[in-house]
């Protein structure tokens, strides 16, 4: 059962995520500040899901955007909010651990 959700919310192909990270994507952790304080991705900005719609200016002029969270669910919602507001270059990175691994591998 978990695998179904993992596939639904995970990044659409790891190669897209890796390429975006290599090319300096805007990394956005949509978890709460408390969750981020327990561990996060170096270089990522924390914009909690409930603030994404009110902070759209922070996403403007970004070549590519990678959103991520604890499970991939909130990042899927964040991706949807951004796309509804005209952002075409959004990747759901899935979990922060997945994105963190890609960031570490691309140093």
N, CA, C and O atoms as a MOPAC input file, in Angstrom:
PM7 MOZYME 1SCF
protein

 N      0.82100 1    -1.20100 1     0.00000 1
 C      0.00000 1     0.00000 1     0.00000 1
 C      0.85900 1     1.25700 1     0.00000 1
 O      0.58600 1     2.19400 1    -0.75000 1
 N      1.90400 1     1.28500 1     0.84300 1
 C      2.75800 1     2.46000 1     0.90800 1
 C      3.40700 1     2.73500 1    -0.43900 1
 O      3.57800 1     3.89200 1    -0.82300 1
 N      3.76700 1     1.68500 1    -1.15500 1
 C      4.39900 1     1.82800 1    -2.46100 1
 C      3.55000 1     2.60300 1    -3.44800 1
 O      4.07800 1     3.35300 1    -4.27000 1
 N      2.23900 1     2.42900 1    -3.37500 1
 C      1.31800 1     3.15000 1    -4.25700 1
 C      1.45200 1     4.64100 1    -3.99700 1
 O      1.55200 1     5.43200 1    -4.93500 1
 N      1.45500 1     5.02900 1    -2.72100 1
 C      1.57700 1     6.44300 1    -2.37300 1
 C      2.95100 1     6.97100 1    -2.72800 1
 O      3.08000 1     8.09500 1    -3.21300 1
 N      3.96600 1     6.18100 1    -2.49300 1
 C      5.33300 1     6.59900 1    -2.81300 1
 C      5.42100 1     6.94100 1    -4.29900 1
 O      5.99300 1     7.96500 1    -4.67300 1
 N      4.84900 1     6.07600 1    -5.14600 1
 C      4.89100 1     6.32900 1    -6.58200 1
 C      4.08200 1     7.55400 1    -6.96200 1
 O      4.47900 1     8.31100 1    -7.84800 1
 N      2.96600 1     7.75300 1    -6.31000 1
 C      2.10700 1     8.87900 1    -6.63500 1
 C      2.78200 1    10.20800 1    -6.30400 1
 O      2.66500 1    11.17100 1    -7.06200 1
 N      3.48200 1    10.26100 1    -5.18600 1
 C      4.02800 1    11.52500 1    -4.72200 1
 C      5.50900 1    11.71500 1    -5.01200 1
 O      6.02100 1    12.82800 1    -4.89000 1
 N      6.19600 1    10.66800 1    -5.38900 1
 C      7.64300 1    10.76500 1    -5.60400 1
 C      7.95400 1    11.58700 1    -6.85000 1
 O      7.08900 1    11.81600 1    -7.69500 1
 N      9.18300 1    12.01700 1    -6.94300 1
 C      9.62900 1    12.80200 1    -8.09200 1
 C      9.38300 1    12.02700 1    -9.38400 1
 O      9.46100 1    10.79800 1    -9.40900 1
 N      9.09000 1    12.75500 1   -10.44500 1
 C      8.83800 1    12.10900 1   -11.73400 1
 C     10.18000 1    11.79600 1   -12.38000 1
 O     10.63200 1    12.51200 1   -13.27400 1
 N     10.79600 1    10.74800 1   -11.93100 1
 C     12.09700 1    10.35300 1   -12.46000 1
 C     13.21300 1    11.06700 1   -11.73600 1
 O     13.26100 1    12.29600 1   -11.70600 1
 N     14.10100 1    10.30300 1   -11.16100 1
 C     15.20300 1    10.86400 1   -10.39100 1
 C     16.14400 1    11.68800 1   -11.25100 1
 O     16.80400 1    12.59600 1   -10.74600 1
 N     16.21700 1    11.38500 1   -12.54900 1
 C     17.13300 1    12.11600 1   -13.42300 1
 C     16.71800 1    13.58100 1   -13.52800 1
 O     17.58400 1    14.45400 1   -13.59300 1
 N     15.41100 1    13.87400 1   -13.54700 1
 C     14.94200 1    15.26300 1   -13.56500 1
 C     15.39800 1    15.98900 1   -12.30800 1
 O     15.85600 1    17.13000 1   -12.36900 1
 N     15.27000 1    15.32400 1   -11.17900 1
 C     15.67200 1    15.90600 1    -9.90800 1
 C     17.17800 1    16.15200 1    -9.89400 1
 O     17.63400 1    17.22800 1    -9.50800 1
 N     17.94300 1    15.15600 1   -10.31500 1
 C     19.40000 1    15.29600 1   -10.33300 1
 C     19.83800 1    16.42700 1   -11.24600 1
 O     20.72100 1    17.20800 1   -10.89100 1
 N     19.23000 1    16.51900 1   -12.41200 1
 C     19.58200 1    17.57700 1   -13.36000 1
 C     19.24100 1    18.94600 1   -12.78600 1
 O     20.03400 1    19.88000 1   -12.89600 1
 N     18.06500 1    19.07000 1   -12.17300 1
 C     17.66100 1    20.34800 1   -11.58800 1
 C     18.62200 1    20.77500 1   -10.48500 1
 O     19.01500 1    21.94000 1   -10.41800 1
 N     19.00100 1    19.83400 1    -9.61900 1
 C     19.93100 1    20.14100 1    -8.52500 1
 C     21.28400 1    20.56500 1    -9.09000 1
 O     21.87600 1    21.54000 1    -8.62500 1
 N     21.77600 1    19.82900 1   -10.09700 1
 C     23.05900 1    20.16300 1   -10.73000 1
 C     23.04400 1    21.57300 1   -11.30000 1
 O     24.05000 1    22.28000 1   -11.26800 1
 N     21.88700 1    21.97200 1   -11.82400 1
 C     21.76300 1    23.26900 1   -12.47000 1
 C     21.32500 1    24.37400 1   -11.50900 1
 O     20.89800 1    25.44400 1   -11.94200 1
 N     21.43200 1    24.11400 1   -10.21000 1
 C     21.16500 1    25.15900 1    -9.21900 1
 C     19.70700 1    25.46200 1    -8.96400 1
 O     19.34200 1    26.62300 1    -8.77700 1
 N     18.86800 1    24.44500 1    -8.95100 1
 C     17.43500 1    24.64200 1    -8.68600 1
 C     17.20600 1    25.32600 1    -7.34100 1
 O     18.01000 1    25.19400 1    -6.41800 1
 N     16.10700 1    26.05100 1    -7.24800 1
 C     15.64600 1    26.67800 1    -6.00800 1
 C     15.02700 1    25.55200 1    -5.18100 1
 O     13.96500 1    25.03800 1    -5.53200 1
 N     15.68100 1    25.16700 1    -4.09100 1
 C     15.22900 1    24.05500 1    -3.25200 1
 C     14.34100 1    24.58200 1    -2.13700 1
 O     14.76000 1    25.43100 1    -1.35000 1
 N     13.11600 1    24.07900 1    -2.06800 1
 C     12.14400 1    24.57300 1    -1.09600 1
 C     11.59300 1    23.42300 1    -0.25500 1
 O     10.94200 1    22.51100 1    -0.76500 1
 N     11.87100 1    23.49300 1     1.04300 1
 C     11.36700 1    22.52200 1     2.01300 1
 C     10.04000 1    23.07100 1     2.52500 1
 O     10.00700 1    24.13300 1     3.14700 1
 N      8.94200 1    22.35200 1     2.26800 1
 C      7.61700 1    22.84900 1     2.64900 1
 C      7.13000 1    22.27800 1     3.98800 1
 O      5.95000 1    22.37500 1     4.32400 1
 N      8.06400 1    21.68000 1     4.74900 1
 C      7.70700 1    21.20300 1     6.09300 1
 C      7.65300 1    22.38700 1     7.05900 1
 O      8.01600 1    23.51000 1     6.70800 1
 N      7.19800 1    22.11500 1     8.27000 1
 C      7.15400 1    23.16000 1     9.29500 1
 C      8.58000 1    23.47000 1     9.77500 1
 O      9.47000 1    22.62800 1     9.65100 1
 N      8.79900 1    24.66900 1    10.32000 1
 C     10.12900 1    24.99500 1    10.85200 1
 C     10.60900 1    23.98200 1    11.89800 1
 O     11.80100 1    23.67900 1    11.96100 1
 N      9.69800 1    23.46200 1    12.70900 1
 C     10.08000 1    22.47200 1    13.72700 1
 C     10.61300 1    21.20700 1    13.06700 1
 O     11.60100 1    20.63700 1    13.53000 1
 N      9.97300 1    20.76300 1    11.99500 1
 C     10.44400 1    19.57500 1    11.28000 1
 C     11.81400 1    19.83100 1    10.65500 1
 O     12.69400 1    18.97200 1    10.70600 1
 N     11.99100 1    21.00500 1    10.07000 1
 C     13.25600 1    21.34700 1     9.42300 1
 C     14.38500 1    21.41000 1    10.44500 1
 O     15.51800 1    21.03100 1    10.14800 1
 N     14.07500 1    21.88900 1    11.64900 1
 C     15.11700 1    21.99900 1    12.67700 1
 C     15.66600 1    20.63500 1    13.08600 1
 O     16.76700 1    20.54400 1    13.62800 1
 N     14.90500 1    19.58000 1    12.83000 1
 C     15.34700 1    18.22300 1    13.16000 1
 C     16.22100 1    17.62300 1    12.05300 1
 O     16.80700 1    16.55600 1    12.23600 1
 N     16.30700 1    18.29800 1    10.92000 1
 C     17.13000 1    17.82200 1     9.81000 1
 C     16.60700 1    18.36200 1     8.50200 1
 O     15.40000 1    18.39800 1     8.26500 1
 N     17.53600 1    18.78500 1     7.64800 1
 C     17.10000 1    19.36000 1     6.38400 1
 C     18.16600 1    19.25600 1     5.31600 1
 O     19.16000 1    18.54500 1     5.46800 1
 N     17.94000 1    19.98000 1     4.23200 1
 C     18.81600 1    19.95100 1     3.07100 1
 C     19.62200 1    21.24500 1     3.02500 1
 O     19.06200 1    22.33900 1     3.08600 1
 N     20.94100 1    21.10700 1     2.91800 1
 C     21.81100 1    22.27200 1     2.86400 1
 C     21.47500 1    23.12100 1     1.63500 1
 O     21.37200 1    22.61000 1     0.52000 1
 N     21.30900 1    24.40800 1     1.86000 1
 C     21.00900 1    25.32200 1     0.77200 1
 C     19.53600 1    25.48300 1     0.46300 1
 O     19.16700 1    26.29300 1    -0.38700 1
 N     18.68600 1    24.72300 1     1.14100 1
 C     17.24200 1    24.81500 1     0.89000 1
 C     16.62700 1    25.95600 1     1.69600 1
 O     17.12600 1    26.33400 1     2.75700 1
 N     15.53700 1    26.48900 1     1.16700 1
 C     14.76500 1    27.52600 1     1.83400 1
 C     13.53200 1    26.86200 1     2.43600 1
 O     12.92000 1    26.00000 1     1.80500 1
 N     13.16700 1    27.25800 1     3.65100 1
 C     11.97100 1    26.70400 1     4.28600 1
 C     10.79000 1    27.64600 1     4.06600 1
 O     10.75800 1    28.75700 1     4.59500 1
 N      9.82400 1    27.18500 1     3.27800 1
 C      8.55700 1    27.89500 1     3.09200 1
 C      7.47200 1    26.85300 1     3.35400 1
 O      7.12600 1    26.08000 1     2.46100 1
 N      6.93100 1    26.83000 1     4.58400 1
 C      5.91400 1    25.82400 1     4.91500 1
 C      4.74400 1    25.84400 1     3.93300 1
 O      4.38500 1    26.89600 1     3.40400 1
 N      4.15900 1    24.68600 1     3.69700 1
 C      3.07400 1    24.55100 1     2.73000 1
 C      2.00300 1    25.62600 1     2.91000 1
 O      1.53100 1    26.19400 1     1.92600 1
 N      1.61400 1    25.91100 1     4.15200 1
 C      0.53400 1    26.87700 1     4.36700 1
 C      0.93700 1    28.31700 1     4.03900 1
 O      0.10200 1    29.22000 1     4.09800 1
 N      2.21600 1    28.53900 1     3.69200 1
 C      2.68400 1    29.87700 1     3.32100 1
 C      3.07000 1    29.99400 1     1.84600 1
 O      3.39400 1    31.08500 1     1.37700 1
 N      3.03700 1    28.89100 1     1.12000 1
 C      3.47100 1    28.90600 1    -0.28400 1
 C      2.67100 1    29.92500 1    -1.09600 1
 O      3.25800 1    30.73500 1    -1.81400 1
 N      1.35100 1    29.89700 1    -0.99600 1
 C      0.50400 1    30.78200 1    -1.79900 1
 C      0.74600 1    32.25900 1    -1.48500 1
 O      0.59800 1    33.11000 1    -2.36300 1
 N      1.11600 1    32.56700 1    -0.24400 1
 C      1.33600 1    33.96400 1     0.12800 1
 C      2.78600 1    34.41600 1    -0.10200 1
 O      3.11400 1    35.58500 1     0.10300 1
 N      3.64500 1    33.49100 1    -0.52500 1
 C      5.06200 1    33.82400 1    -0.73500 1
 C      5.49000 1    33.57000 1    -2.18200 1
 O      6.65200 1    33.25500 1    -2.43900 1
 N      4.57000 1    33.70500 1    -3.11000 1
 C      4.86000 1    33.40800 1    -4.51300 1
 C      6.00100 1    34.25100 1    -5.07400 1
 O      6.70400 1    33.81000 1    -5.98300 1
 N      6.19300 1    35.46000 1    -4.54000 1
 C      7.25400 1    36.32600 1    -5.05700 1
 C      8.63200 1    35.68700 1    -4.90100 1
 O      9.54000 1    35.97800 1    -5.67900 1
 N      8.79100 1    34.82100 1    -3.90300 1
 C     10.07800 1    34.15600 1    -3.68400 1
 C     10.38700 1    33.13500 1    -4.78400 1
 O     11.53900 1    32.73900 1    -4.96000 1
 N      9.36600 1    32.71500 1    -5.51700 1
 C      9.53900 1    31.71000 1    -6.56500 1
 C      9.76100 1    32.33000 1    -7.94600 1
 O     10.19200 1    31.64800 1    -8.87600 1
 N      9.46500 1    33.62200 1    -8.07500 1
 C      9.57900 1    34.28600 1    -9.37400 1
 C     11.03100 1    34.29000 1    -9.85200 1
 O     11.96600 1    34.38600 1    -9.05700 1
 N     11.19100 1    34.18400 1   -11.16100 1
 C     12.50100 1    34.23400 1   -11.82600 1
 C     13.43400 1    33.08300 1   -11.44600 1
 O     14.64300 1    33.17400 1   -11.65600 1
 N     12.89000 1    32.01700 1   -10.89600 1
 C     13.71100 1    30.83800 1   -10.60900 1
 C     13.68000 1    29.94300 1   -11.84500 1
 O     12.61200 1    29.64000 1   -12.37700 1
 N     14.84800 1    29.52900 1   -12.28900 1
 C     14.93700 1    28.68100 1   -13.48600 1
 C     14.20400 1    27.36200 1   -13.26300 1
 O     13.44400 1    26.91000 1   -14.11900 1
 N     14.43900 1    26.75700 1   -12.11300 1
 C     13.70200 1    25.54700 1   -11.75700 1
 C     13.51600 1    25.51300 1   -10.24000 1
 O     14.32100 1    26.05300 1    -9.48100 1
 N     12.43400 1    24.86400 1    -9.83100 1
 C     12.04100 1    24.80700 1    -8.42200 1
 C     11.85600 1    23.34300 1    -8.04300 1
 O     11.18900 1    22.58500 1    -8.74700 1
 N     12.45800 1    22.95800 1    -6.91500 1
 C     12.25100 1    21.61600 1    -6.37500 1
 C     11.61100 1    21.77900 1    -5.00800 1
 O     12.18700 1    22.40200 1    -4.11500 1
 N     10.41200 1    21.21600 1    -4.84400 1
 C      9.72600 1    21.24700 1    -3.55200 1
 C      9.77900 1    19.85100 1    -2.94100 1
 O      9.71700 1    18.84800 1    -3.65200 1
 N      9.89400 1    19.79800 1    -1.62100 1
 C      9.97600 1    18.50300 1    -0.93900 1
 C      9.49900 1    18.64900 1     0.49500 1
 O      9.38000 1    19.75900 1     1.01500 1
 N      9.22300 1    17.49800 1     1.13800 1
 C      8.71000 1    17.50700 1     2.51800 1
 C      9.10700 1    16.20800 1     3.21600 1
 O     10.17700 1    15.66000 1     2.94800 1
 N      8.25400 1    15.71900 1     4.10400 1
 C      8.56000 1    14.48900 1     4.82700 1
 C      8.21900 1    13.25100 1     4.01100 1
 O      8.99300 1    12.29400 1     3.98000 1
 N      7.05800 1    13.26200 1     3.34600 1
 C      6.60800 1    12.05800 1     2.63000 1
 C      6.42200 1    12.26800 1     1.12500 1
 O      6.34700 1    11.30000 1     0.36900 1
 N      6.34900 1    13.51100 1     0.69500 1
 C      6.04700 1    13.80900 1    -0.70200 1
 C      4.62900 1    14.30200 1    -0.89900 1
 O      4.28800 1    14.78200 1    -1.98000 1
 N      3.79900 1    14.19300 1     0.12000 1
 C      2.40300 1    14.61200 1     0.02500 1
 C      2.28300 1    16.14100 1    -0.00100 1
 O      1.65900 1    16.70000 1    -0.90300 1
 N      2.86900 1    16.80200 1     0.97100 1
 C      2.78800 1    18.27300 1     1.01600 1
 C      3.50500 1    18.90400 1    -0.17800 1
 O      3.07300 1    19.93500 1    -0.69200 1
 N      4.59700 1    18.28300 1    -0.61500 1
 C      5.30200 1    18.84900 1    -1.77400 1
 C      4.44800 1    18.70100 1    -3.03400 1
 O      4.51200 1    19.55600 1    -3.91800 1
 N      3.65600 1    17.64200 1    -3.13300 1
 C      2.72900 1    17.49800 1    -4.26100 1
 C      1.70000 1    18.62600 1    -4.23000 1
 O      1.34800 1    19.18000 1    -5.27100 1
 N      1.22200 1    18.96100 1    -3.03700 1
 C      0.27300 1    20.06800 1    -2.90100 1
 C      0.93600 1    21.39500 1    -3.25500 1
 O      0.33300 1    22.23200 1    -3.92700 1
 N      2.18000 1    21.58900 1    -2.80300 1
 C      2.91200 1    22.82300 1    -3.10500 1
 C      3.13000 1    22.95500 1    -4.61000 1
 O      2.97600 1    24.04100 1    -5.16700 1
 N      3.48800 1    21.84900 1    -5.27100 1
 C      3.69100 1    21.85100 1    -6.72400 1
 C      2.39900 1    22.27200 1    -7.41600 1
 O      2.42400 1    23.07000 1    -8.35300 1
 N      1.28300 1    21.74300 1    -6.95900 1
 C     -0.01600 1    22.07700 1    -7.53700 1
 C     -0.33000 1    23.56600 1    -7.36200 1
 O     -0.78600 1    24.21500 1    -8.30300 1
 N     -0.09100 1    24.10500 1    -6.17700 1
 C     -0.32900 1    25.53300 1    -5.90700 1
 C      0.52700 1    26.38600 1    -6.83800 1
 O      0.04000 1    27.34900 1    -7.43000 1
 N      1.79300 1    26.03200 1    -6.96500 1
 C      2.69300 1    26.80500 1    -7.82700 1
 C      2.25700 1    26.72900 1    -9.28700 1
 O      2.26700 1    27.74000 1    -9.99000 1
 N      1.87500 1    25.54200 1    -9.74600 1
 C      1.43600 1    25.38800 1   -11.13600 1
 C      0.14900 1    26.16400 1   -11.39700 1
 O     -0.02500 1    26.72400 1   -12.47900 1
 N     -0.75400 1    26.20200 1   -10.41600 1
 C     -1.99700 1    26.96900 1   -10.56200 1
 C     -1.70600 1    28.46500 1   -10.65400 1
 O     -2.53600 1    29.23400 1   -11.13900 1
 N     -0.52300 1    28.87700 1   -10.18600 1
 C     -0.13500 1    30.28000 1   -10.22800 1
 C      0.86200 1    30.57000 1   -11.35300 1
 O      1.54300 1    31.59500 1   -11.34300 1
 N      0.93500 1    29.65700 1   -12.31700 1
 C      1.69900 1    29.91000 1   -13.53000 1
 C      3.13300 1    29.42100 1   -13.55700 1
 O      3.83400 1    29.65300 1   -14.54200 1
 N      3.59000 1    28.75600 1   -12.51700 1
 C      4.96000 1    28.24300 1   -12.51200 1
 C      4.98400 1    26.89800 1   -13.23900 1
 O      4.26300 1    25.97100 1   -12.86900 1
 N      5.82000 1    26.80000 1   -14.27800 1
 C      5.88700 1    25.59600 1   -15.10400 1
 C      7.05400 1    24.69200 1   -14.72600 1
 O      7.08300 1    23.51500 1   -15.08500 1
 N      7.99800 1    25.24300 1   -14.01100 1
 C      9.30000 1    24.59400 1   -13.80200 1
 C      9.42200 1    23.98600 1   -12.40800 1
 O     10.44600 1    24.14600 1   -11.74300 1
 N      8.36900 1    23.28400 1   -11.96600 1
 C      8.33300 1    22.76000 1   -10.59700 1
 C      8.46700 1    21.23500 1   -10.60200 1
 O      7.77600 1    20.53600 1   -11.34300 1
 N      9.36800 1    20.74200 1    -9.76100 1
 C      9.55900 1    19.30000 1    -9.59300 1
 C      9.21100 1    18.93900 1    -8.15300 1
 O      9.67300 1    19.58700 1    -7.21400 1
 N      8.39700 1    17.90600 1    -7.98900 1
 C      8.15500 1    17.37300 1    -6.65300 1
 C      9.33000 1    16.44400 1    -6.35600 1
 O      9.42900 1    15.35300 1    -6.91800 1
 N     10.21600 1    16.88700 1    -5.46800 1
 C     11.39700 1    16.09600 1    -5.12200 1
 C     11.10000 1    14.94300 1    -4.19200 1
 O     11.97500 1    14.11900 1    -3.92500 1
 N      9.86300 1    14.87100 1    -3.68800 1
 C      9.50000 1    13.79300 1    -2.76300 1
 C      9.93700 1    14.11500 1    -1.35100 1
 O      9.61700 1    15.18100 1    -0.82400 1
 N     10.66400 1    13.20100 1    -0.73700 1
 C     11.06100 1    13.39400 1     0.66500 1
 C     12.32800 1    14.23300 1     0.77100 1
 O     13.13000 1    14.29700 1    -0.16100 1
 N     12.48900 1    14.86500 1     1.90800 1
 C     13.69800 1    15.67300 1     2.10600 1
 C     14.93600 1    14.78900 1     2.09500 1
 O     16.01300 1    15.22800 1     1.69200 1
 N     14.78600 1    13.54500 1     2.53800 1
 C     15.93100 1    12.62400 1     2.52700 1
 C     16.37000 1    12.32200 1     1.09800 1
 O     17.56500 1    12.26100 1     0.80900 1
 N     15.38900 1    12.13100 1     0.19500 1
 C     15.71500 1    11.87000 1    -1.21400 1
 C     16.46100 1    13.05200 1    -1.82100 1
 O     17.48100 1    12.88100 1    -2.49000 1
 N     15.94000 1    14.24900 1    -1.57900 1
 C     16.58400 1    15.45300 1    -2.12000 1
 C     17.96200 1    15.64100 1    -1.50000 1
 O     18.91300 1    16.00300 1    -2.19200 1
 N     18.06800 1    15.39800 1    -0.20400 1
 C     19.34300 1    15.53900 1     0.48500 1
 C     20.39000 1    14.61400 1    -0.12900 1
 O     21.54100 1    15.01200 1    -0.31000 1
 N     19.99600 1    13.38800 1    -0.44600 1
 C     20.91900 1    12.43600 1    -1.06300 1
 C     21.40300 1    12.94300 1    -2.41100 1
 O     22.58900 1    12.84200 1    -2.72300 1
 N     20.49400 1    13.48700 1    -3.21400 1
 C     20.86400 1    14.00900 1    -4.53000 1
 C     21.81700 1    15.20400 1    -4.37200 1
 O     22.80400 1    15.32000 1    -5.09800 1
 N     21.51100 1    16.08500 1    -3.41800 1
 C     22.36300 1    17.25200 1    -3.18200 1
 C     23.77200 1    16.79900 1    -2.77600 1
 O     24.76400 1    17.32400 1    -3.28000 1
 N     23.85300 1    15.84300 1    -1.88100 1
 C     25.16100 1    15.34100 1    -1.42700 1
 C     25.92000 1    14.68700 1    -2.57800 1
 O     27.13800 1    14.83300 1    -2.67100 1
 N     25.22400 1    13.97200 1    -3.45100 1
 C     25.85900 1    13.28200 1    -4.56700 1
 C     26.33300 1    14.23800 1    -5.65800 1
 O     27.17000 1    13.87600 1    -6.48500 1
 N     25.79400 1    15.46800 1    -5.65900 1
 C     26.13300 1    16.41700 1    -6.71800 1
 C     27.06100 1    17.53200 1    -6.25100 1
 O     27.11400 1    18.59600 1    -6.86800 1
 N     27.78400 1    17.29800 1    -5.17900 1
 C     28.71500 1    18.31700 1    -4.68100 1
 C     29.95300 1    18.34600 1    -5.53300 1
 O     30.86000 1    19.13800 1    -5.27600 1

